[in-house]
Amino acid sequence: MGEGIGIQNLLPVWTGLLMTAMEMASFPVLSAILMSTIAGLLTILFIPDDKPKLVKQVSLFYAAIGLVLCIWVYHAYDIEKGGLQFVERYLWVKGLGIYWFNALDGINAPMLLLTAVVLFTGVLTMWELEVRVKEFFAFMFLLVAGVYGVFMSMDLFWIFVWYDVSLFPMYPLIAIWGGTRKEYGGMKLTLYLLAGSALILPGIIYLWVQGGAHTFDIFELQRIGFSPQVQKIAFVMLYLGFGILAGVWPFHTWSPVGHVAAPTAVSMIHAGVLMKLGAYGILRLGMTLCPEGLAYWANFMALLATIGIVYGAFVGLAQTDLKYVIGYSSVSHMGIVGLGLSTMTVNGINGAVFQMFAHGVMTALLFSAVGYIYDRTHTKMIPDLGGLSKTMPIASAFFIVAAFAGIGVPFMASFWAELLVFVSSVQTYPVRGILAVSGLAVSALFMLRVVQRTFYGEKNERWEHIPDVPLFLASPRIILVGVIIFFGMFPRVMLDVIQSAVIPFVGNL
């Protein structure tokens, strides 16, 4: 493994980069995270088509740089100080008030870490890819560059630009490298997400015009404030626009279809990161700039979120395709995020942000495990599988751990997130909170059913000689399992960071 990817040569580079960032107080580390991804994209484009192994090595190298930097900024974030840190603010277009404005707080720090983890493990997961390797990783890095940009930008213009950058690669990634009904899945996803963009852009322009200060700076617009009527209109536009990407019911139907059609690493990024971008947009733009609009539409948000939780659970119960199961599970779990945001409480928003991170890692692990099973068996249909724990115990264990995380088993990351959301939701919306908890129980039922039928059911002799996952290919799954357990055992490592931003945020609502 080490010889194959030259890991012994890369470690000094990573270490040196980390030390440089730590030693230079003014080092633009957020831009470095973004530029490392863009540099990876450009480097990949210059590699000859007949060197797929080199493409993978370069992709892993640049993904590792981003991961190291994201870990460092997360660790270096001062929770006692709170507020915006690692600020990079430079005037870009004076007449329109557009700034290159990147910053870190307790809300986007977990999202950057999540993105870096999923990208790094996604590259490793696709190590056996043989078809158009160069183009695949180039599109993958372009997508992640957009995601990084959205999460770190504090300027409305750049948020929208990076948002569209993150959407563009999804269609070719699914339509070229996808599986089941890939053209249909890619087109449906693209049309839905472009419809979301068609709501977001007018919402942003509306706020810019109504602000009257000729600035796209989020915090400058927040300081200026807007009338209640403006907030009500702008919030619903931003909520529905970003909500489509977040899988808000009834605009969720693109998501399970996209999951099923997409290749493994794209499913990991799609469900693990891209859907969180939608929820983050609601929080960062809609809730920050339109608090009175949030208060007006909060009941509506809670209603759609509760329906999404229950609907996703019951529809998932009827699925026979492993990817469809995970897809509808994602709809249900993203409903938990929406419900937490709608409570407008510290615990609710803490839980929602934590759930975004925990669900992102858990879903990435689920798709990564299913991807390996599909690569070896060439089927995702639950009735065709059975007794896999006897022939593929390690691969099975990865899926089972992720499934347990998904149903909220104690001392896994998602447990704390869901607990905070449900406690807060029952306090704020008693009936809807109880219905949401019931939906989680149904989710647990269908996930345990999948585990039993796929891994502990009657053994299918067709898979008796299939090899279990080797150590190198197991490494991305091991990393994801480690992240789930670490933040489950030590939730304060995440919650303290999130809370440092959420407490003042709720105070401004």
N, C-alpha and C positions, 0 to 999 in steps of 0.2 A: 504493500500500500504506500509506504513512505517513498520508495523508489519511483512508483508510478506517477505520483503527483509532485515529486520534488519537495516534500514537506520540510525536509531538513534545510533546504535553501530558503524557504519562505519565512520561516520562523524569525530569523534575524531582522528581516524587513518589517514584519509586523511589530516586533518589539521596538525597533528603532522609531517607527512611525508613532507608536503609542507614547514613547518617552518624549518625542518632539512635541506632541500635542500637550503633554503634561507640563513641559518646561516653558512653553510659550503661552502666556496668559492671553495674549491677543490673537492667538491662532484661530482662524475662522473654521472651527471644527465642523459646524453644521454644513457649510458649503463644501468642506472636504468630503463629508459623507456623500453628498449629492454628486460631487465631481468625480469621486472614485467610481461611482456607478456609470456615469457618462464616459469616463476614461476607459472603463471596462468595455462598454459598448463600442467605442471607437477602435480600441485595440483588436477586438474580435473581428471587426469589419476588415481590418488589414491582414488578417491571417488567411493564407491560402485555403481554398475549399477542401483540399486533399489532406488537411492536417486536423481532423476532428479531435484527436486526443489533446493537441495543443490548445484548441478552443476551450475544451473542458478545464484544462489546467489554468488557463488565464481567467476563465469565469470564476473558478474557485478562489483564485488569488484575490481578485477584486471584491468578490463577495466577502472574503475573510477580512479585507481591509475595512469595509463598511461595518462588519460585525464588531471588530475590535474597537473602532471609533464609537459606535453606538453604546457598547458596554461601558466605555470610558466616560462618555458624557452622562450616561445614566448614573454611574457611580459618583461622578463629580458634581452632580446637581445638588445644591445646598438646600435641603428641605427646611432648615431653620430660617434661611433668608427668604425662600419662596420666590414668587413672582417670575418675571422673565429673566433668563440667564443665557449666556453665550449669544448675546444679541449682535446681529449683523444688520445694520440699517444704512443703506446708501440710496440717495436719490437717483432714480433711473430716468423717468420722464417727468419733468417739472410741471408742464402744462396740465397734465392729468393727475398729478400727485401720486405717481406710481413709484414705489420704493422696492429695492431688493432688501426685503425685511424678513430675516430668519431669526427665530428665537426658540428657546426651550423652556417649557414649564412642566408642571406635574401631570398635565393631560396628554401632551404629545410625546413626552419622554418614553412612556411604555409603548406607544405606537411605533416609534422609531426602532426600539429594541425588537419588537415583534417582527417588523419588516425585515430587519437584518437577519434574525434567526431563521425566518421562513425562506429568505433568498438563499442563504448558505446551505441549509438542509435541502432546499429544492434543487440546487445545482448537483449536490451529491446524489440525490434520488434519481436524477436523469443521467447518471454516469454511463449507462448502457445504451443511451440513445445513439442510433446509427443513421437516421434519415435526416438530411439537411441540417446537420448539427450546428453549423455556423449561424444560419438564419434563425434557428430556434433560440439560441442563447442571446443573440443580438436583440430579438424582440422581447425576450424575457427581461433583459437589463433595461431596455427602454421603458417597459411597463413599470418596473420597480423605481426607476428614476422619477417617473411621474408621481408615484406613491410617496417617495421620500419628500419630493417637492411640496406636495399638498400638506403633509404632516408638519413640516418645519416652517412654512411660509405664514406670515402674519399680514400679508397684503392681499386684498380680494382679487386683484388682477392676476397675480401669480398663482393663487390658489386655483383659479379657474383654468389658467394655462396648463398647470401641472395636472389638474384633473382630466383635461382632455388628452394630454399626453399619455396618461395611464390607461385610458380607454381604447386608444387607437390600436395597440398591438393585440388586443383580445381576439378580434375576429380572425386575423391570420393564424394566431397560435392555435385556435380551435379548429378552424376550417382546414388547415394543412396537416396538423399533427394530431388532431382529435380522433375520436372513435365513433361511437354510436350517433348517427344522424348529425354529423359534425357541421355540415353546411347550415342546416336548419338551426342547430343550437347556437352557432356563432352569429348568424344573422339575427335571431331573436334577441340574443343578449345585446348586440350592438344597437338595434333599434330601440330597445327599452332604455338603455343607458344614454343614448343620444336624446331621447325624449326628456330624460332627467336634465341633461345639459340645457335643453330648450327652456326649462323653468329656472334653472340656476342663473344663467346669464342675465335674463331680464330682471331677476331679483337683485343681483349685484348692481346693475346699472341703475335700477330704481333707488337703491340705497345711496349710491354715489350722488345722484341728482338731488334727492331729498336732503342729504347731508349738507349740501351747499358749501362745503369747504374744499371741494376739488381734491379729494384724497381718497385713496383706496386702503389706507392704513386702518386696520380693524380697531385698534385701540383709540385712535383719534376719532373715528366715527362713533365709537362707544361713548367717548367723552362728550361729544356734541349731542348725541341722543336724537331720537325721532319721536314724532307724535304717536299716540296710541293707534290711530287709524293706519298710519304708514307701517307700523310694526305688525299689525294684524295681517296686512296684505303681504308684506315682505316675508314674514315668517312662514306662512302657508306655502309660498312659492319655494322657499329654500327647503322646507321640510319635505314636501313632495318630491322636489328635484333630487335631493340627496337621499331621500327615503327609498326611491326606486333602487338605487345602488345598495342600500342597506337591507334590501329584501323585505320592506314593509308590506304587509298584507293590505290590499289585494294586488300590489304591483310586484309580487315576488316570483311570478311564474317563469321568468327568464332564468332564475337562479338554479333550480334543480336540473333543468334542461341543459344549461351551460356546464354544470358540474359533470353530468354524465358524458357529455361530448368531449370535454377538455382532456388533454394529456395530464399525467399525474402532477407534475410540478406546477402546471397552470391551475389545476384544481386547488392545489395547496395555496397558491398566491391568491387566487380568486376568492375562495371561501375564507382563507386564513387572514388575508390582509385587505383585499379590495372592498369587501362588504363593510369592513370596519371604517374605511374611508368615508362611506356614506354616513354612518352614525357620527363619525368625527365632524363631518361637515355640518350636520344638524347642531351639534354641540358648539363648535367653534364659531360658526357664522350665525345660525338662526337664534340660538339661545343667548349668545353673547350680545348681539346687536339688537335683538328684539325681545327683551324680557317681558314686556307687557303683551306682546304677541304670543309668547310662550304661555303665559298665564291664561290667555283667552282660548288657546287651542290645546291646552294640556289634557283636558278630558278626552278630546278627540284622539290625541296621541295615545293615551292610555287604552282607549277602546280598541284601536287598530293593533296595538302591541299585544293585548290580551287575546284578541282573535287570532293573531299570528302564532302565538304560543300554542294555543289549543288546536288550531287548524293544522299546523305543522306536525304536531304530535300524532293526531289521528290519521292524517294522510300518510305519514311515515310508517304507521303501523301496517298499512296495506301494501307496502312496496316489497318487491321481490328482487330488485336490483340494488346491490350494495351502495352504489354511488347515489341512487335516488334516495335511499335511506339517509345517507349523510346529508344530501341536499335539503331534504325536508327537516332534518334535525337542525340544520343551520338556520332555516326560516324560523323555527321555534326558538332557538337560542338568541337570534338577533331580536326577536320579540322581547326577550328578557332585557336586552340593552335598551330598547325603546321604552319599556315600562319603567325602568330605573330612571331614565332621563325625564320622563313625564312627571315624576314625583316632586321634582324641584327641591329635593332635600339633599343634605350632605351624604347620608348613607346611601341613598338611591343612586346618586351620580357617581359616588365612589364605586359602588357595585357595578354600575353600567360600564365604566371605563375599565375596571378590573376584568369584567366579563368579556369585553372586547379583546383584551390581551389573552385571557385564558382560553376563550373559545377559538381564537386564532391559532394558538399552538395545538390545541386538542384536535381541531379539524385538519390541520396540516398533517398531524400524525395519522389520523384516520385515512386520509387520502393516500398518504405515503404507503401505509400498510396494504391498503386495497390495491394500489398500483403494483406492488410486488406480486401479490397473489394473482392479479390479472395477467401480468407478464408471463407467469409460469403456467397458469391454467387456461388462459384465454377466455375466461368467462367471469362475469360479475354477478351472475344469477344465483341467488341463495339456494334454490332447490337443486342446482347442479353441484353445489359444494356440500361438504359434510365431513365431519371428523378431521378437519385440517389440523387440529392441535396434535394429532398423532403423527402426522407426516411433516408438518411445518410448525413445530412448537414455538420457535422464536418469532417468526412472522405473526403467528396467532397471538402471542403475548403482547406484541405492539398494539394490535387492534383492540384487544381486550382492555389494556390499560387506558387507551383513548376512550373506549366506550364507557368505562367506569368514570373517567373524568367528565364525560358528557352527561351522565346521570347524576352528577354532583356527589360522588362518594367523598366522605370526609377526608381531609388532609391532602386533597388535590386542589389545584389552583381554582378551578371553577366552583368548588364548594363554597368558598368564602364570598366570591362574587355573587352567586345566586342567593346565598343567605342574606346578604346586605340588601339586594334588590327586593326580595320577597318580604322581608321584615318591613322595609320602608313602604312597599306597595300596599300591604295589608293595612298599615297605619293610615295611608293617604286615600286609597281606594279599596275599602274592605272587600266588596264583592268581587271586583276584578282581580284583586290580589289573591283571593282564595281560588278563583278560577284558574289563574296562572299557575299556582302551586299544583292544582289538579292536572293541568296540562303537563307539568314536569313529571308527574307520576306516570302518565301515559307514555311520555318519552322514555322513561326508564323501562317501561314494559316492552316497548318495541325494540329498544336497543339490546335488552337481555334476551329477547326472542331471537334476534339476529345472531348474537353470540352463541346461543345454544344450538341453533340450526346449522350455522356455518362451521363452527369449530368443535362442537361436542355432539352433533347429531350422528346419524348412521354414517359410517365411513364409506366414502366413495373410492372404490378400488382404482379408478382412473388416475388418482393423484398419489398413489402409493409410492411411486418412485421419483416424485418431484423433490428437488433439493431444497433444504431450508435456506434462509437468507444468510449469505456469508458475512464475515465480520465487517468488511469494508462497506458493503451495501447496507448493513445494519447500522452503521455509524450515524446517519442522519436521524434515524428513528430513535437511537439511544439518546442523542442530544435533545430531541423533543420530549422524550419521557423524562429526562433529567430536569428540564425546565418546568414541566407540569408538577413534578414532585417537589422541586425546590421551592417554588412559590406557593405550593400547598402547605408545606411544612413551615415556611417562613413568610407568611402573607404580609407582614409589616414592611418587608423590603419593598414591596410594591405599594401597599396602601398608604404608607407614610408619604411617599412621593406624590401619589395622586391627591391625597387630602391637602397637601400644601397649596395646591391650586384650587381645589374644589371649595374649601371653606370661604375664601374671599369671593369666589365666583358666585356662590349661593347668596352671599351677603349683598351682591349687586342685583339680584333678581327681584 
